[in-house]
Amino acid sequence: MRPYLTYLPGLADLMGRSGLYVEIWVREFNATLWIDKDHEYIQFTFIGDPMRLYRSKILERLRLRVQH
């Protein structure tokens, strides 16, 4: 999964941070992950509920800036 998240610096590291790993969350997230072809959002199901995280919100929450 890591190669699909490299377009957002820090996201792969956030998801793999030690001490925060919850196996059942990772297993369900990996099984249902969809990455928009333009990388504008990722969509997944968590505990049966569909979730969509938009690129702009992820960047905002992680306090990251887009590098061109």
CHARMM-style PDB file with segment names, atoms N, HN, CA, C and O in Angstrom:
ATOM      1  N   MET     1       0.825  -1.187   0.000  1.00  0.00      PROA
ATOM      2  CA  MET     1       0.000   0.000   0.000  1.00  0.00      PROA
ATOM      3  C   MET     1       0.872   1.255   0.000  1.00  0.00      PROA
ATOM      4  O   MET     1       0.470   2.279  -0.552  1.00  0.00      PROA
ATOM      5  N   ARG     2       2.032   1.196   0.595  1.00  0.00      PROA
ATOM      6  HN  ARG     2       2.359   0.364   1.043  1.00  0.00      PROA
ATOM      7  CA  ARG     2       2.913   2.372   0.716  1.00  0.00      PROA
ATOM      8  C   ARG     2       3.130   3.093  -0.614  1.00  0.00      PROA
ATOM      9  O   ARG     2       3.051   4.322  -0.636  1.00  0.00      PROA
ATOM     10  N   PRO     3       3.404   2.391  -1.737  1.00  0.00      PROA
ATOM     11  CA  PRO     3       3.651   3.112  -2.993  1.00  0.00      PROA
ATOM     12  C   PRO     3       2.469   3.983  -3.438  1.00  0.00      PROA
ATOM     13  O   PRO     3       2.672   4.983  -4.127  1.00  0.00      PROA
ATOM     14  N   TYR     4       1.254   3.624  -3.060  1.00  0.00      PROA
ATOM     15  HN  TYR     4       1.089   2.812  -2.501  1.00  0.00      PROA
ATOM     16  CA  TYR     4       0.088   4.397  -3.468  1.00  0.00      PROA
ATOM     17  C   TYR     4      -0.110   5.655  -2.634  1.00  0.00      PROA
ATOM     18  O   TYR     4      -0.916   6.513  -2.995  1.00  0.00      PROA
ATOM     19  N   LEU     5       0.602   5.777  -1.540  1.00  0.00      PROA
ATOM     20  HN  LEU     5       1.257   5.080  -1.246  1.00  0.00      PROA
ATOM     21  CA  LEU     5       0.421   6.923  -0.647  1.00  0.00      PROA
ATOM     22  C   LEU     5       1.574   7.910  -0.688  1.00  0.00      PROA
ATOM     23  O   LEU     5       1.554   8.904   0.039  1.00  0.00      PROA
ATOM     24  N   THR     6       2.567   7.666  -1.510  1.00  0.00      PROA
ATOM     25  HN  THR     6       2.583   6.859  -2.101  1.00  0.00      PROA
ATOM     26  CA  THR     6       3.743   8.526  -1.531  1.00  0.00      PROA
ATOM     27  C   THR     6       3.481   9.908  -2.120  1.00  0.00      PROA
ATOM     28  O   THR     6       4.285  10.820  -1.930  1.00  0.00      PROA
ATOM     29  N   TYR     7       2.366  10.076  -2.832  1.00  0.00      PROA
ATOM     30  HN  TYR     7       1.713   9.335  -2.986  1.00  0.00      PROA
ATOM     31  CA  TYR     7       2.065  11.397  -3.393  1.00  0.00      PROA
ATOM     32  C   TYR     7       1.669  12.388  -2.306  1.00  0.00      PROA
ATOM     33  O   TYR     7       1.640  13.593  -2.554  1.00  0.00      PROA
ATOM     34  N   LEU     8       1.369  11.906  -1.122  1.00  0.00      PROA
ATOM     35  HN  LEU     8       1.394  10.927  -0.920  1.00  0.00      PROA
ATOM     36  CA  LEU     8       1.087  12.774   0.031  1.00  0.00      PROA
ATOM     37  C   LEU     8       2.193  12.553   1.049  1.00  0.00      PROA
ATOM     38  O   LEU     8       2.109  11.619   1.846  1.00  0.00      PROA
ATOM     39  N   PRO     9       3.216  13.377   1.043  1.00  0.00      PROA
ATOM     40  CA  PRO     9       4.332  13.186   1.967  1.00  0.00      PROA
ATOM     41  C   PRO     9       3.864  13.075   3.417  1.00  0.00      PROA
ATOM     42  O   PRO     9       3.102  13.911   3.903  1.00  0.00      PROA
ATOM     43  N   GLY    10       4.324  12.044   4.088  1.00  0.00      PROA
ATOM     44  HN  GLY    10       4.943  11.364   3.693  1.00  0.00      PROA
ATOM     45  CA  GLY    10       4.000  11.861   5.499  1.00  0.00      PROA
ATOM     46  C   GLY    10       2.820  10.941   5.757  1.00  0.00      PROA
ATOM     47  O   GLY    10       2.687  10.426   6.868  1.00  0.00      PROA
ATOM     48  N   LEU    11       1.952  10.712   4.765  1.00  0.00      PROA
ATOM     49  HN  LEU    11       2.060  11.130   3.863  1.00  0.00      PROA
ATOM     50  CA  LEU    11       0.760   9.897   5.004  1.00  0.00      PROA
ATOM     51  C   LEU    11       1.129   8.443   5.296  1.00  0.00      PROA
ATOM     52  O   LEU    11       0.593   7.849   6.232  1.00  0.00      PROA
ATOM     53  N   ALA    12       2.028   7.870   4.517  1.00  0.00      PROA
ATOM     54  HN  ALA    12       2.463   8.352   3.757  1.00  0.00      PROA
ATOM     55  CA  ALA    12       2.421   6.476   4.751  1.00  0.00      PROA
ATOM     56  C   ALA    12       3.055   6.316   6.134  1.00  0.00      PROA
ATOM     57  O   ALA    12       2.808   5.330   6.827  1.00  0.00      PROA
ATOM     58  N   ASP    13       3.868   7.287   6.524  1.00  0.00      PROA
ATOM     59  HN  ASP    13       4.069   8.088   5.960  1.00  0.00      PROA
ATOM     60  CA  ASP    13       4.488   7.220   7.851  1.00  0.00      PROA
ATOM     61  C   ASP    13       3.446   7.359   8.956  1.00  0.00      PROA
ATOM     62  O   ASP    13       3.532   6.686   9.983  1.00  0.00      PROA
ATOM     63  N   LEU    14       2.471   8.225   8.745  1.00  0.00      PROA
ATOM     64  HN  LEU    14       2.401   8.772   7.911  1.00  0.00      PROA
ATOM     65  CA  LEU    14       1.409   8.385   9.741  1.00  0.00      PROA
ATOM     66  C   LEU    14       0.658   7.075   9.938  1.00  0.00      PROA
ATOM     67  O   LEU    14       0.355   6.689  11.067  1.00  0.00      PROA
ATOM     68  N   MET    15       0.359   6.395   8.838  1.00  0.00      PROA
ATOM     69  HN  MET    15       0.604   6.709   7.921  1.00  0.00      PROA
ATOM     70  CA  MET    15      -0.392   5.145   8.925  1.00  0.00      PROA
ATOM     71  C   MET    15       0.424   4.021   9.535  1.00  0.00      PROA
ATOM     72  O   MET    15      -0.139   3.063  10.064  1.00  0.00      PROA
ATOM     73  N   GLY    16       1.761   4.128   9.469  1.00  0.00      PROA
ATOM     74  HN  GLY    16       2.219   4.907   9.039  1.00  0.00      PROA
ATOM     75  CA  GLY    16       2.607   3.065   9.989  1.00  0.00      PROA
ATOM     76  C   GLY    16       3.319   3.413  11.274  1.00  0.00      PROA
ATOM     77  O   GLY    16       4.229   2.697  11.692  1.00  0.00      PROA
ATOM     78  N   ARG    17       2.919   4.506  11.911  1.00  0.00      PROA
ATOM     79  HN  ARG    17       2.179   5.087  11.571  1.00  0.00      PROA
ATOM     80  CA  ARG    17       3.569   4.937  13.148  1.00  0.00      PROA
ATOM     81  C   ARG    17       3.510   3.856  14.219  1.00  0.00      PROA
ATOM     82  O   ARG    17       2.455   3.268  14.459  1.00  0.00      PROA
ATOM     83  N   SER    18       4.632   3.599  14.853  1.00  0.00      PROA
ATOM     84  HN  SER    18       5.489   4.076  14.658  1.00  0.00      PROA
ATOM     85  CA  SER    18       4.644   2.560  15.887  1.00  0.00      PROA
ATOM     86  C   SER    18       3.794   2.988  17.078  1.00  0.00      PROA
ATOM     87  O   SER    18       3.713   4.170  17.411  1.00  0.00      PROA
ATOM     88  N   GLY    19       3.170   2.015  17.703  1.00  0.00      PROA
ATOM     89  HN  GLY    19       3.235   1.055  17.432  1.00  0.00      PROA
ATOM     90  CA  GLY    19       2.325   2.291  18.862  1.00  0.00      PROA
ATOM     91  C   GLY    19       0.888   2.599  18.500  1.00  0.00      PROA
ATOM     92  O   GLY    19       0.023   2.589  19.376  1.00  0.00      PROA
ATOM     93  N   LEU    20       0.606   2.873  17.232  1.00  0.00      PROA
ATOM     94  HN  LEU    20       1.308   2.880  16.521  1.00  0.00      PROA
ATOM     95  CA  LEU    20      -0.752   3.186  16.809  1.00  0.00      PROA
ATOM     96  C   LEU    20      -1.333   2.102  15.906  1.00  0.00      PROA
ATOM     97  O   LEU    20      -2.428   2.267  15.369  1.00  0.00      PROA
ATOM     98  N   TYR    21      -0.623   1.015  15.736  1.00  0.00      PROA
ATOM     99  HN  TYR    21       0.267   0.881  16.172  1.00  0.00      PROA
ATOM    100  CA  TYR    21      -1.062  -0.050  14.848  1.00  0.00      PROA
ATOM    101  C   TYR    21      -2.173  -0.868  15.501  1.00  0.00      PROA
ATOM    102  O   TYR    21      -1.984  -1.446  16.571  1.00  0.00      PROA
ATOM    103  N   VAL    22      -3.323  -0.908  14.850  1.00  0.00      PROA
ATOM    104  HN  VAL    22      -3.476  -0.438  13.980  1.00  0.00      PROA
ATOM    105  CA  VAL    22      -4.435  -1.733  15.304  1.00  0.00      PROA
ATOM    106  C   VAL    22      -4.745  -2.684  14.158  1.00  0.00      PROA
ATOM    107  O   VAL    22      -5.319  -2.280  13.146  1.00  0.00      PROA
ATOM    108  N   GLU    23      -4.370  -3.928  14.314  1.00  0.00      PROA
ATOM    109  HN  GLU    23      -3.904  -4.257  15.136  1.00  0.00      PROA
ATOM    110  CA  GLU    23      -4.411  -4.900  13.210  1.00  0.00      PROA
ATOM    111  C   GLU    23      -5.769  -4.966  12.520  1.00  0.00      PROA
ATOM    112  O   GLU    23      -5.819  -4.968  11.290  1.00  0.00      PROA
ATOM    113  N   ILE    24      -6.849  -5.020  13.251  1.00  0.00      PROA
ATOM    114  HN  ILE    24      -6.808  -5.019  14.250  1.00  0.00      PROA
ATOM    115  CA  ILE    24      -8.170  -5.150  12.620  1.00  0.00      PROA
ATOM    116  C   ILE    24      -8.497  -3.929  11.765  1.00  0.00      PROA
ATOM    117  O   ILE    24      -9.131  -4.069  10.719  1.00  0.00      PROA
ATOM    118  N   TRP    25      -8.078  -2.729  12.189  1.00  0.00      PROA
ATOM    119  HN  TRP    25      -7.563  -2.615  13.039  1.00  0.00      PROA
ATOM    120  CA  TRP    25      -8.316  -1.519  11.383  1.00  0.00      PROA
ATOM    121  C   TRP    25      -7.542  -1.611  10.076  1.00  0.00      PROA
ATOM    122  O   TRP    25      -8.079  -1.331   9.004  1.00  0.00      PROA
ATOM    123  N   VAL    26      -6.288  -2.002  10.172  1.00  0.00      PROA
ATOM    124  HN  VAL    26      -5.852  -2.230  11.042  1.00  0.00      PROA
ATOM    125  CA  VAL    26      -5.435  -2.081   8.982  1.00  0.00      PROA
ATOM    126  C   VAL    26      -5.965  -3.143   8.030  1.00  0.00      PROA
ATOM    127  O   VAL    26      -6.012  -2.925   6.819  1.00  0.00      PROA
ATOM    128  N   ARG    27      -6.359  -4.276   8.562  1.00  0.00      PROA
ATOM    129  HN  ARG    27      -6.321  -4.453   9.546  1.00  0.00      PROA
ATOM    130  CA  ARG    27      -6.876  -5.355   7.718  1.00  0.00      PROA
ATOM    131  C   ARG    27      -8.124  -4.900   6.967  1.00  0.00      PROA
ATOM    132  O   ARG    27      -8.226  -5.120   5.760  1.00  0.00      PROA
ATOM    133  N   GLU    28      -9.071  -4.273   7.653  1.00  0.00      PROA
ATOM    134  HN  GLU    28      -8.989  -4.095   8.634  1.00  0.00      PROA
ATOM    135  CA  GLU    28     -10.297  -3.825   6.995  1.00  0.00      PROA
ATOM    136  C   GLU    28     -10.020  -2.680   6.028  1.00  0.00      PROA
ATOM    137  O   GLU    28     -10.583  -2.648   4.934  1.00  0.00      PROA
ATOM    138  N   PHE    29      -9.160  -1.738   6.418  1.00  0.00      PROA
ATOM    139  HN  PHE    29      -8.703  -1.764   7.306  1.00  0.00      PROA
ATOM    140  CA  PHE    29      -8.812  -0.611   5.552  1.00  0.00      PROA
ATOM    141  C   PHE    29      -8.178  -1.111   4.261  1.00  0.00      PROA
ATOM    142  O   PHE    29      -8.566  -0.682   3.175  1.00  0.00      PROA
ATOM    143  N   ASN    30      -7.210  -2.009   4.369  1.00  0.00      PROA
ATOM    144  HN  ASN    30      -6.894  -2.357   5.252  1.00  0.00      PROA
ATOM    145  CA  ASN    30      -6.532  -2.529   3.183  1.00  0.00      PROA
ATOM    146  C   ASN    30      -7.486  -3.286   2.268  1.00  0.00      PROA
ATOM    147  O   ASN    30      -7.320  -3.255   1.049  1.00  0.00      PROA
ATOM    148  N   ALA    31      -8.458  -3.950   2.820  1.00  0.00      PROA
ATOM    149  HN  ALA    31      -8.593  -3.975   3.811  1.00  0.00      PROA
ATOM    150  CA  ALA    31      -9.377  -4.748   2.024  1.00  0.00      PROA
ATOM    151  C   ALA    31     -10.348  -3.899   1.225  1.00  0.00      PROA
ATOM    152  O   ALA    31     -10.921  -4.386   0.250  1.00  0.00      PROA
ATOM    153  N   THR    32     -10.551  -2.654   1.605  1.00  0.00      PROA
ATOM    154  HN  THR    32     -10.086  -2.258   2.397  1.00  0.00      PROA
ATOM    155  CA  THR    32     -11.588  -1.848   0.966  1.00  0.00      PROA
ATOM    156  C   THR    32     -11.087  -0.521   0.412  1.00  0.00      PROA
ATOM    157  O   THR    32     -11.906   0.320   0.040  1.00  0.00      PROA
ATOM    158  N   LEU    33      -9.794  -0.301   0.343  1.00  0.00      PROA
ATOM    159  HN  LEU    33      -9.130  -0.984   0.645  1.00  0.00      PROA
ATOM    160  CA  LEU    33      -9.231   0.983  -0.068  1.00  0.00      PROA
ATOM    161  C   LEU    33      -9.413   1.249  -1.557  1.00  0.00      PROA
ATOM    162  O   LEU    33      -9.152   0.381  -2.391  1.00  0.00      PROA
ATOM    163  N   TRP    34      -9.862   2.455  -1.880  1.00  0.00      PROA
ATOM    164  HN  TRP    34     -10.074   3.160  -1.203  1.00  0.00      PROA
ATOM    165  CA  TRP    34      -9.945   2.920  -3.266  1.00  0.00      PROA
ATOM    166  C   TRP    34      -9.249   4.268  -3.338  1.00  0.00      PROA
ATOM    167  O   TRP    34      -9.552   5.171  -2.559  1.00  0.00      PROA
ATOM    168  N   ILE    35      -8.316   4.406  -4.273  1.00  0.00      PROA
ATOM    169  HN  ILE    35      -8.069   3.672  -4.906  1.00  0.00      PROA
ATOM    170  CA  ILE    35      -7.613   5.671  -4.462  1.00  0.00      PROA
ATOM    171  C   ILE    35      -8.066   6.257  -5.795  1.00  0.00      PROA
ATOM    172  O   ILE    35      -7.915   5.626  -6.841  1.00  0.00      PROA
ATOM    173  N   ASP    36      -8.614   7.454  -5.752  1.00  0.00      PROA
ATOM    174  HN  ASP    36      -8.736   7.967  -4.903  1.00  0.00      PROA
ATOM    175  CA  ASP    36      -9.091   8.143  -6.941  1.00  0.00      PROA
ATOM    176  C   ASP    36      -7.965   8.253  -7.963  1.00  0.00      PROA
ATOM    177  O   ASP    36      -6.817   8.505  -7.596  1.00  0.00      PROA
ATOM    178  N   LYS    37      -8.287   8.065  -9.256  1.00  0.00      PROA
ATOM    179  HN  LYS    37      -9.220   7.860  -9.554  1.00  0.00      PROA
ATOM    180  CA  LYS    37      -7.239   8.080 -10.288  1.00  0.00      PROA
ATOM    181  C   LYS    37      -6.496   9.412 -10.353  1.00  0.00      PROA
ATOM    182  O   LYS    37      -5.336   9.444 -10.765  1.00  0.00      PROA
ATOM    183  N   ASP    38      -7.132  10.502  -9.960  1.00  0.00      PROA
ATOM    184  HN  ASP    38      -8.074  10.477  -9.625  1.00  0.00      PROA
ATOM    185  CA  ASP    38      -6.476  11.814  -9.939  1.00  0.00      PROA
ATOM    186  C   ASP    38      -5.902  12.153  -8.571  1.00  0.00      PROA
ATOM    187  O   ASP    38      -5.407  13.260  -8.355  1.00  0.00      PROA
ATOM    188  N   HSD    39      -5.970  11.190  -7.643  1.00  0.00      PROA
ATOM    189  HN  HSD    39      -6.372  10.292  -7.819  1.00  0.00      PROA
ATOM    190  CA  HSD    39      -5.445  11.340  -6.280  1.00  0.00      PROA
ATOM    191  C   HSD    39      -6.101  12.487  -5.527  1.00  0.00      PROA
ATOM    192  O   HSD    39      -5.461  13.143  -4.705  1.00  0.00      PROA
ATOM    193  N   GLU    40      -7.372  12.729  -5.807  1.00  0.00      PROA
ATOM    194  HN  GLU    40      -7.892  12.196  -6.474  1.00  0.00      PROA
ATOM    195  CA  GLU    40      -8.086  13.785  -5.089  1.00  0.00      PROA
ATOM    196  C   GLU    40      -8.692  13.270  -3.790  1.00  0.00      PROA
ATOM    197  O   GLU    40      -8.996  14.059  -2.896  1.00  0.00      PROA
ATOM    198  N   TYR    41      -8.869  11.966  -3.675  1.00  0.00      PROA
ATOM    199  HN  TYR    41      -8.622  11.325  -4.401  1.00  0.00      PROA
ATOM    200  CA  TYR    41      -9.416  11.395  -2.441  1.00  0.00      PROA
ATOM    201  C   TYR    41      -9.060   9.915  -2.348  1.00  0.00      PROA
ATOM    202  O   TYR    41      -8.701   9.276  -3.337  1.00  0.00      PROA
ATOM    203  N   ILE    42      -9.171   9.397  -1.134  1.00  0.00      PROA
ATOM    204  HN  ILE    42      -9.462   9.917  -0.331  1.00  0.00      PROA
ATOM    205  CA  ILE    42      -9.129   7.955  -0.922  1.00  0.00      PROA
ATOM    206  C   ILE    42     -10.459   7.584  -0.271  1.00  0.00      PROA
ATOM    207  O   ILE    42     -11.006   8.343   0.530  1.00  0.00      PROA
ATOM    208  N   GLN    43     -10.960   6.427  -0.620  1.00  0.00      PROA
ATOM    209  HN  GLN    43     -10.516   5.811  -1.270  1.00  0.00      PROA
ATOM    210  CA  GLN    43     -12.235   5.976  -0.082  1.00  0.00      PROA
ATOM    211  C   GLN    43     -12.054   4.577   0.473  1.00  0.00      PROA
ATOM    212  O   GLN    43     -11.357   3.748  -0.112  1.00  0.00      PROA
ATOM    213  N   PHE    44     -12.688   4.321   1.606  1.00  0.00      PROA
ATOM    214  HN  PHE    44     -13.255   4.994   2.081  1.00  0.00      PROA
ATOM    215  CA  PHE    44     -12.585   3.010   2.229  1.00  0.00      PROA
ATOM    216  C   PHE    44     -13.797   2.798   3.117  1.00  0.00      PROA
ATOM    217  O   PHE    44     -14.558   3.728   3.383  1.00  0.00      PROA
ATOM    218  N   THR    45     -13.968   1.578   3.568  1.00  0.00      PROA
ATOM    219  HN  THR    45     -13.350   0.822   3.352  1.00  0.00      PROA
ATOM    220  CA  THR    45     -15.042   1.241   4.499  1.00  0.00      PROA
ATOM    221  C   THR    45     -14.411   0.940   5.837  1.00  0.00      PROA
ATOM    222  O   THR    45     -13.458   0.166   5.927  1.00  0.00      PROA
ATOM    223  N   PHE    46     -14.944   1.555   6.877  1.00  0.00      PROA
ATOM    224  HN  PHE    46     -15.718   2.184   6.804  1.00  0.00      PROA
ATOM    225  CA  PHE    46     -14.424   1.329   8.226  1.00  0.00      PROA
ATOM    226  C   PHE    46     -15.586   0.926   9.120  1.00  0.00      PROA
ATOM    227  O   PHE    46     -16.530   1.690   9.318  1.00  0.00      PROA
ATOM    228  N   ILE    47     -15.503  -0.277   9.651  1.00  0.00      PROA
ATOM    229  HN  ILE    47     -14.735  -0.898   9.490  1.00  0.00      PROA
ATOM    230  CA  ILE    47     -16.560  -0.854  10.485  1.00  0.00      PROA
ATOM    231  C   ILE    47     -17.915  -0.730   9.771  1.00  0.00      PROA
ATOM    232  O   ILE    47     -18.927  -0.380  10.378  1.00  0.00      PROA
ATOM    233  N   GLY    48     -17.902  -1.027   8.469  1.00  0.00      PROA
ATOM    234  HN  GLY    48     -17.080  -1.311   7.975  1.00  0.00      PROA
ATOM    235  CA  GLY    48     -19.130  -1.027   7.686  1.00  0.00      PROA
ATOM    236  C   GLY    48     -19.586   0.323   7.166  1.00  0.00      PROA
ATOM    237  O   GLY    48     -20.534   0.386   6.383  1.00  0.00      PROA
ATOM    238  N   ASP    49     -18.938   1.409   7.580  1.00  0.00      PROA
ATOM    239  HN  ASP    49     -18.168   1.358   8.216  1.00  0.00      PROA
ATOM    240  CA  ASP    49     -19.340   2.750   7.136  1.00  0.00      PROA
ATOM    241  C   ASP    49     -18.395   3.253   6.051  1.00  0.00      PROA
ATOM    242  O   ASP    49     -17.178   3.238   6.237  1.00  0.00      PROA
ATOM    243  N   PRO    50     -18.945   3.705   4.908  1.00  0.00      PROA
ATOM    244  CA  PRO    50     -18.075   4.256   3.860  1.00  0.00      PROA
ATOM    245  C   PRO    50     -17.470   5.591   4.301  1.00  0.00      PROA
ATOM    246  O   PRO    50     -18.165   6.452   4.840  1.00  0.00      PROA
ATOM    247  N   MET    51     -16.178   5.745   4.066  1.00  0.00      PROA
ATOM    248  HN  MET    51     -15.614   5.045   3.628  1.00  0.00      PROA
ATOM    249  CA  MET    51     -15.460   6.961   4.434  1.00  0.00      PROA
ATOM    250  C   MET    51     -14.732   7.474   3.198  1.00  0.00      PROA
ATOM    251  O   MET    51     -14.238   6.688   2.390  1.00  0.00      PROA
ATOM    252  N   ARG    52     -14.667   8.791   3.055  1.00  0.00      PROA
ATOM    253  HN  ARG    52     -15.069   9.430   3.712  1.00  0.00      PROA
ATOM    254  CA  ARG    52     -13.912   9.394   1.964  1.00  0.00      PROA
ATOM    255  C   ARG    52     -13.064  10.520   2.548  1.00  0.00      PROA
ATOM    256  O   ARG    52     -13.581  11.439   3.182  1.00  0.00      PROA
ATOM    257  N   LEU    53     -11.761  10.433   2.326  1.00  0.00      PROA
ATOM    258  HN  LEU    53     -11.341   9.686   1.811  1.00  0.00      PROA
ATOM    259  CA  LEU    53     -10.835  11.465   2.780  1.00  0.00      PROA
ATOM    260  C   LEU    53     -10.307  12.200   1.564  1.00  0.00      PROA
ATOM    261  O   LEU    53      -9.688  11.605   0.681  1.00  0.00      PROA
ATOM    262  N   TYR    54     -10.559  13.500   1.529  1.00  0.00      PROA
ATOM    263  HN  TYR    54     -11.061  13.983   2.246  1.00  0.00      PROA
ATOM    264  CA  TYR    54     -10.111  14.304   0.399  1.00  0.00      PROA
ATOM    265  C   TYR    54      -8.683  14.784   0.611  1.00  0.00      PROA
ATOM    266  O   TYR    54      -8.257  15.071   1.729  1.00  0.00      PROA
ATOM    267  N   ARG    55      -7.967  14.862  -0.491  1.00  0.00      PROA
ATOM    268  HN  ARG    55      -8.313  14.630  -1.400  1.00  0.00      PROA
ATOM    269  CA  ARG    55      -6.565  15.281  -0.482  1.00  0.00      PROA
ATOM    270  C   ARG    55      -6.379  16.603   0.245  1.00  0.00      PROA
ATOM    271  O   ARG    55      -5.466  16.742   1.059  1.00  0.00      PROA
ATOM    272  N   SER    56      -7.225  17.559  -0.039  1.00  0.00      PROA
ATOM    273  HN  SER    56      -7.966  17.446  -0.700  1.00  0.00      PROA
ATOM    274  CA  SER    56      -7.102  18.881   0.587  1.00  0.00      PROA
ATOM    275  C   SER    56      -7.239  18.808   2.108  1.00  0.00      PROA
ATOM    276  O   SER    56      -6.520  19.495   2.833  1.00  0.00      PROA
ATOM    277  N   LYS    57      -8.157  17.978   2.585  1.00  0.00      PROA
ATOM    278  HN  LYS    57      -8.741  17.419   1.996  1.00  0.00      PROA
ATOM    279  CA  LYS    57      -8.358  17.838   4.027  1.00  0.00      PROA
ATOM    280  C   LYS    57      -7.188  17.109   4.676  1.00  0.00      PROA
ATOM    281  O   LYS    57      -6.776  17.460   5.782  1.00  0.00      PROA
ATOM    282  N   ILE    58      -6.647  16.090   3.993  1.00  0.00      PROA
ATOM    283  HN  ILE    58      -6.981  15.805   3.095  1.00  0.00      PROA
ATOM    284  CA  ILE    58      -5.486  15.372   4.519  1.00  0.00      PROA
ATOM    285  C   ILE    58      -4.303  16.322   4.641  1.00  0.00      PROA
ATOM    286  O   ILE    58      -3.625  16.350   5.668  1.00  0.00      PROA
ATOM    287  N   LEU    59      -4.057  17.102   3.585  1.00  0.00      PROA
ATOM    288  HN  LEU    59      -4.608  17.078   2.751  1.00  0.00      PROA
ATOM    289  CA  LEU    59      -2.961  18.068   3.617  1.00  0.00      PROA
ATOM    290  C   LEU    59      -3.150  19.076   4.749  1.00  0.00      PROA
ATOM    291  O   LEU    59      -2.203  19.411   5.461  1.00  0.00      PROA
ATOM    292  N   GLU    60      -4.373  19.548   4.902  1.00  0.00      PROA
ATOM    293  HN  GLU    60      -5.142  19.276   4.324  1.00  0.00      PROA
ATOM    294  CA  GLU    60      -4.673  20.522   5.958  1.00  0.00      PROA
ATOM    295  C   GLU    60      -4.417  19.926   7.344  1.00  0.00      PROA
ATOM    296  O   GLU    60      -3.761  20.544   8.183  1.00  0.00      PROA
ATOM    297  N   ARG    61      -4.935  18.730   7.571  1.00  0.00      PROA
ATOM    298  HN  ARG    61      -5.467  18.228   6.890  1.00  0.00      PROA
ATOM    299  CA  ARG    61      -4.798  18.090   8.893  1.00  0.00      PROA
ATOM    300  C   ARG    61      -3.353  17.739   9.225  1.00  0.00      PROA
ATOM    301  O   ARG    61      -2.950  17.806  10.386  1.00  0.00      PROA
ATOM    302  N   LEU    62      -2.568  17.364   8.211  1.00  0.00      PROA
ATOM    303  HN  LEU    62      -2.895  17.310   7.268  1.00  0.00      PROA
ATOM    304  CA  LEU    62      -1.177  17.007   8.441  1.00  0.00      PROA
ATOM    305  C   LEU    62      -0.257  18.221   8.354  1.00  0.00      PROA
ATOM    306  O   LEU    62       0.956  18.114   8.529  1.00  0.00      PROA
ATOM    307  N   ARG    63      -0.858  19.375   8.081  1.00  0.00      PROA
ATOM    308  HN  ARG    63      -1.844  19.462   7.939  1.00  0.00      PROA
ATOM    309  CA  ARG    63      -0.109  20.649   7.938  1.00  0.00      PROA
ATOM    310  C   ARG    63       1.004  20.524   6.909  1.00  0.00      PROA
ATOM    311  O   ARG    63       2.147  20.911   7.151  1.00  0.00      PROA
ATOM    312  N   LEU    64       0.637  19.967   5.743  1.00  0.00      PROA
ATOM    313  HN  LEU    64      -0.291  19.653   5.547  1.00  0.00      PROA
ATOM    314  CA  LEU    64       1.579  19.775   4.660  1.00  0.00      PROA
ATOM    315  C   LEU    64       1.252  20.721   3.515  1.00  0.00      PROA
ATOM    316  O   LEU    64       0.111  21.151   3.353  1.00  0.00      PROA
ATOM    317  N   ARG    65       2.268  21.036   2.727  1.00  0.00      PROA
ATOM    318  HN  ARG    65       3.196  20.686   2.859  1.00  0.00      PROA
ATOM    319  CA  ARG    65       2.087  21.856   1.531  1.00  0.00      PROA
ATOM    320  C   ARG    65       2.449  21.032   0.318  1.00  0.00      PROA
ATOM    321  O   ARG    65       3.340  20.185   0.381  1.00  0.00      PROA
ATOM    322  N   VAL    66       1.768  21.269  -0.783  1.00  0.00      PROA
ATOM    323  HN  VAL    66       1.044  21.957  -0.835  1.00  0.00      PROA
ATOM    324  CA  VAL    66       2.040  20.560  -2.030  1.00  0.00      PROA
ATOM    325  C   VAL    66       3.320  21.125  -2.630  1.00  0.00      PROA
ATOM    326  O   VAL    66       3.480  22.340  -2.740  1.00  0.00      PROA
ATOM    327  N   GLN    67       4.225  20.239  -3.015  1.00  0.00      PROA
ATOM    328  HN  GLN    67       4.094  19.251  -2.926  1.00  0.00      PROA
ATOM    329  CA  GLN    67       5.457  20.651  -3.676  1.00  0.00      PROA
ATOM    330  C   GLN    67       5.322  20.353  -5.160  1.00  0.00      PROA
ATOM    331  O   GLN    67       5.024  19.225  -5.552  1.00  0.00      PROA
ATOM    332  N   HSD    68       5.542  21.360  -5.974  1.00  0.00      PROA
ATOM    333  HN  HSD    68       5.784  22.276  -5.656  1.00  0.00      PROA
ATOM    334  CA  HSD    68       5.409  21.175  -7.432  1.00  0.00      PROA
ATOM    335  C   HSD    68       6.750  21.007  -8.066  1.00  0.00      PROA
ATOM    336  OT1 HSD    68       6.841  20.840  -9.282  1.00  0.00      PROA
TER     337      HSD     68
END
